[in-house]
Amino acid sequence: MSDTAVNVEGLSKRYQLGATHAHTGSLAGALAQGLRRLVGRRPAVPASSPDSLWALRDVSFEIKKGEVFGVIGTNGSGKSTLLKILSRVTEPTTGRALINGRFCGLLEVGTGFHPELTGRDNVFMSGAILGMKREEIARKFDEIVAFAEVEQFIDTPVKHYSSGMYVRLGFSVLAHMDPDILIVDEVLAVGDVRFQKKCMGKMEDVGQHGRTVILVSHDMPAITRMCSRAILLNKGQVVEAGPAHEVVNHYLHAGHIQPAVEWPDPAQAPGNEVVRLRAVRVKTEAGHVTDRFDIRKPIRVEIEYDVLKPGQPIVAQFGFNTEEDVIAFIANDRDPTWYRRPRPVGRYISTAWIPGNFLSEGTMVVGGGLFSEDPWREHCDVPRAVGFRVVDPGTGDTARGDVTGRWDGVVRPLLKWSTEHAATRYLLAE
């Protein structure tokens, strides 16, 4: 019996920009598509054009049974497309992915949930949709509910749940399945920090019980701790493969940061029916996009988004991390013009200003998100969206002064100091 759990060979995925499904409106096209699926053939691949996008190009790798395997890369590198193909959500344009065993894809929490049904009913319905038998769900029901911490509300319709309760219950259903292969795409970033740690612990437990886990995450310490091997994707191609700690190190130090990321297609933009994220950018004081800043100069970080539903009080948020994924600080939009005020439909740009002589030297990675308060609801969260590098020119007019060598810390503010000279008589009196 083969010890291979997943074998990916020459996988490529091409999207036609601005096009609908190829067989839309054509019965013959739909029948041909179905026939190709039955016989395992792929449609002919047209040549690349300005209207096409290769989300993946010739991706190949192998995962052994019982291995915890990491997939990392910047936003738009092809990670989610790869996992959608592995989960059979979409088909590759060329190549193939062989899955040996029962698999479950944690691509979206709350799969199959209906807002009018109670938490109890949704656990059984979601579990059935995900392939669990009713007896299996009943056996694990108490454990699922306890893990989600919703015992008191399990017989309440989930439309009355907070967003945190909703995602906790959704994750718990997914996490308590018993697949041979578990595919996880950033859903560990659900709920609050305490529950995120609980989710990570559950995934570690799954890996330690001999199941195969494919983990996509922007949490580099988690990838290093949990995964034995990993691949790094960049623009749809595998640029590094090997031991997880080596791949993570390559990712952190190879400049895989970008000063701007945009989502021109609103259908693909992160968000929901309330708001959609359109761009995150790092700019100079004059408004030029760049990834390199003099430590003395202010930095302008902006998030652009569309409010789609009127009357919503939207809050923009940035999270600033070091390249080693150490949290430096988190900043929420407190502009009094719109803070806690309902907004009309339209395009908004929220800007955070970081003063000069505040950050230390080195690379800073920025995540962007949008949420509402009272009640709290997260609309979107994009970790490691953009990044930039801060450089000390060594001119002597920074907090470092003329001191050379290593200078630790994530911030290096040029503080105002004052020193007073104590009179000699006070020293003699002592």
Residue pairs with C-beta under 8 A, 6 or more apart in sequence:
2 100
3 64
3 65
4 62
4 63
4 64
4 65
4 98
4 100
5 63
5 64
5 65
5 66
5 67
5 99
5 100
5 101
5 180
5 181
5 212
6 61
6 62
6 63
6 69
6 86
6 97
6 98
6 99
6 100
6 181
6 212
6 214
7 62
7 63
7 97
7 98
7 100
8 59
8 60
8 61
8 62
8 86
8 95
8 96
8 97
8 98
9 60
9 95
9 96
9 97
9 98
10 58
10 59
10 60
10 94
10 95
10 96
11 56
11 58
11 59
11 60
11 82
11 85
11 92
11 94
11 95
11 96
11 97
12 45
12 54
12 56
12 57
12 58
12 59
12 92
12 93
12 94
12 95
12 236
13 54
13 55
13 56
13 78
13 81
13 85
13 90
13 92
13 93
13 236
14 45
14 48
14 52
14 53
14 54
14 55
14 93
15 52
15 53
15 54
15 55
16 22
16 51
16 52
17 51
17 52
17 53
17 265
18 51
19 51
22 29
22 33
22 43
23 29
23 30
23 32
23 33
33 43
36 42
36 43
37 91
42 91
42 92
42 93
42 94
43 93
45 93
45 94
46 52
48 54
54 236
55 78
55 81
55 236
56 78
56 81
56 82
56 85
56 92
56 236
56 237
57 235
57 236
57 237
58 95
58 237
59 78
59 82
59 95
59 233
59 236
59 237
59 238
60 95
60 238
61 231
61 238
61 241
63 69
63 212
63 214
63 229
64 212
65 100
65 101
65 180
65 210
65 212
66 210
66 211
66 212
67 212
67 213
67 228
67 229
68 207
68 212
68 213
68 215
68 226
68 227
68 228
69 212
69 213
69 214
69 215
69 227
69 228
69 229
69 230
69 231
70 215
70 216
70 217
70 223
70 226
70 227
70 229
70 230
70 231
70 244
70 247
70 248
71 79
71 82
71 83
71 214
71 215
71 216
71 230
71 231
71 233
72 79
72 216
72 217
72 218
72 220
72 223
72 230
72 231
72 232
72 233
72 247
72 248
72 251
73 79
73 232
73 233
73 234
73 251
73 256
74 234
74 256
74 257
74 258
74 384
75 261
75 382
75 384
75 385
76 235
76 261
77 233
77 234
77 235
77 236
78 233
78 235
78 236
78 237
79 185
79 216
79 233
80 107
80 185
80 216
81 90
81 236
82 233
83 105
83 107
83 183
83 185
83 214
83 216
84 90
84 107
85 91
85 92
85 97
86 97
86 99
86 103
86 105
86 183
86 214
87 103
87 105
87 107
87 183
89 105
89 107
99 181
100 180
101 179
101 180
101 181
101 212
102 131
102 179
102 180
102 181
103 179
103 180
103 181
103 182
103 183
104 130
104 131
104 174
104 177
104 179
104 181
104 182
104 183
105 183
105 185
106 171
106 174
106 175
106 182
106 183
106 184
106 185
106 187
107 183
107 185
107 187
108 187
109 166
109 167
109 170
109 171
109 174
109 187
109 190
110 126
110 166
110 167
110 169
110 170
111 126
111 129
111 130
111 170
111 173
111 174
112 122
112 125
112 126
112 128
112 129
112 130
113 122
113 125
113 126
113 158
113 166
113 169
113 170
114 121
114 122
114 125
114 158
115 157
115 158
115 159
116 157
116 159
117 125
117 157
117 158
118 154
118 155
118 156
118 157
118 158
119 145
119 150
119 153
119 154
119 155
119 156
119 158
119 161
119 169
120 141
120 154
120 155
122 158
122 169
123 137
123 141
123 144
123 145
123 154
123 169
123 173
124 134
124 137
124 138
126 170
126 173
127 136
127 137
127 173
127 177
128 134
128 137
130 173
130 174
130 177
131 177
132 177
136 178
137 144
140 176
143 176
144 169
144 172
144 173
144 176
145 151
145 154
145 169
145 172
147 168
147 172
147 175
147 176
147 198
147 202
148 165
148 168
148 169
148 171
148 172
149 165
149 168
149 195
150 161
150 165
150 168
150 169
153 160
153 161
153 165
158 165
158 166
158 169
161 169
162 375
162 376
162 377
163 375
163 376
163 377
163 378
164 191
164 192
164 195
164 376
167 190
167 191
168 190
168 191
168 195
170 190
171 187
171 190
171 191
171 199
174 187
175 199
175 202
175 203
175 206
179 211
180 211
180 212
181 211
181 212
181 213
181 214
182 203
182 206
182 211
182 212
182 213
182 214
183 214
184 203
184 213
184 214
184 215
184 216
184 217
185 216
186 216
186 217
186 218
186 383
187 199
188 196
188 199
188 200
188 203
188 217
188 219
188 222
189 196
189 219
189 381
189 383
190 196
190 199
191 199
200 219
200 222
200 226
203 213
203 215
203 226
204 225
204 226
206 213
207 213
207 226
213 226
215 222
215 223
215 226
215 227
217 223
218 325
218 367
218 383
218 384
219 325
219 383
220 248
220 251
220 252
220 324
220 325
221 325
223 230
223 244
223 248
224 244
224 245
224 248
227 244
228 243
228 244
229 241
229 242
229 243
229 244
229 247
230 241
230 242
230 243
230 244
230 247
230 248
231 238
231 240
231 241
231 247
232 238
232 239
232 240
232 241
232 247
232 250
232 251
232 256
233 239
234 256
240 246
240 247
240 250
240 251
241 247
252 323
252 324
253 323
257 291
257 363
257 365
257 384
257 386
257 387
257 388
257 389
258 291
258 386
258 387
259 281
259 282
259 283
259 289
259 290
259 291
259 386
259 387
259 388
260 279
260 280
260 281
260 282
260 289
260 386
261 279
261 280
261 281
261 382
261 385
261 386
262 278
262 279
263 269
263 270
263 276
263 277
263 278
263 279
264 278
266 276
266 278
266 306
269 276
269 277
269 278
269 306
270 276
270 277
270 380
270 381
270 382
271 277
271 305
271 370
271 379
271 380
272 379
272 380
273 308
273 309
274 307
274 308
274 309
274 312
274 314
274 372
274 377
274 379
275 305
275 306
275 307
275 308
275 309
275 312
275 314
275 370
275 379
275 380
276 305
276 306
276 308
276 380
277 303
277 304
277 305
277 368
277 370
277 380
277 382
278 304
278 305
278 306
278 347
279 302
279 303
279 304
280 301
280 302
280 303
280 304
280 366
280 368
280 382
280 385
280 386
281 289
281 301
281 302
281 304
281 386
282 289
282 290
282 291
282 299
282 300
282 301
282 366
282 386
282 387
282 388
283 289
283 290
283 299
283 300
283 301
283 302
284 290
284 293
284 297
284 299
284 300
285 297
285 298
285 300
287 300
290 388
291 387
291 388
291 389
292 388
292 389
292 391
293 299
293 388
293 389
293 390
293 391
294 356
294 391
294 393
295 356
295 357
295 359
295 360
295 361
295 390
295 391
295 392
295 393
295 398
295 412
296 356
296 357
296 393
296 397
296 398
297 356
298 353
298 354
298 355
298 356
299 353
299 354
299 356
299 359
299 388
300 351
300 352
300 353
300 354
301 318
301 351
301 352
301 353
301 354
301 366
301 386
302 349
302 350
302 351
302 352
303 316
303 318
303 349
303 350
303 351
303 368
303 370
304 347
304 348
304 349
305 314
305 316
305 347
305 348
305 349
305 350
305 370
306 346
306 347
306 348
307 314
307 343
307 344
307 345
307 346
307 348
308 345
309 345
310 342
310 343
310 344
310 345
311 342
311 343
312 342
312 343
312 372
313 338
313 339
313 340
313 341
313 342
313 343
313 372
313 373
313 374
314 338
314 343
314 348
314 370
314 371
314 372
314 379
315 332
315 333
315 339
315 370
315 371
315 372
315 373
316 332
316 333
316 350
316 368
316 369
316 370
317 330
317 331
317 332
317 333
317 368
317 369
317 370
317 371
318 330
318 331
318 352
318 366
318 367
318 368
318 369
319 327
319 330
319 331
319 366
319 367
319 368
319 369
319 383
320 327
320 328
320 329
320 330
320 331
320 364
320 365
320 366
321 327
321 328
321 364
321 365
321 366
321 367
321 384
322 328
322 362
322 363
322 364
322 365
322 410
323 362
323 363
323 364
323 365
323 387
325 365
326 410
328 359
328 364
328 410
328 411
329 410
331 352
333 339
333 350
333 352
335 350
338 348
340 373
340 374
357 398
357 399
357 412
357 413
357 414
358 411
358 412
358 413
359 390
359 410
359 411
359 412
360 390
360 407
360 409
360 410
360 411
360 412
361 390
361 391
361 392
361 407
361 412
362 389
362 390
362 410
363 387
363 388
363 389
363 390
364 387
364 388
364 389
364 390
365 384
365 386
365 387
366 384
366 385
366 386
366 387
366 388
367 381
367 382
367 383
367 384
367 385
368 381
368 382
368 385
368 386
369 378
369 379
369 380
369 381
369 382
370 378
370 379
370 380
371 377
371 378
371 379
372 379
392 398
392 400
394 400
396 402
398 412
398 414
399 412
399 413
399 414
399 415
400 407
400 412
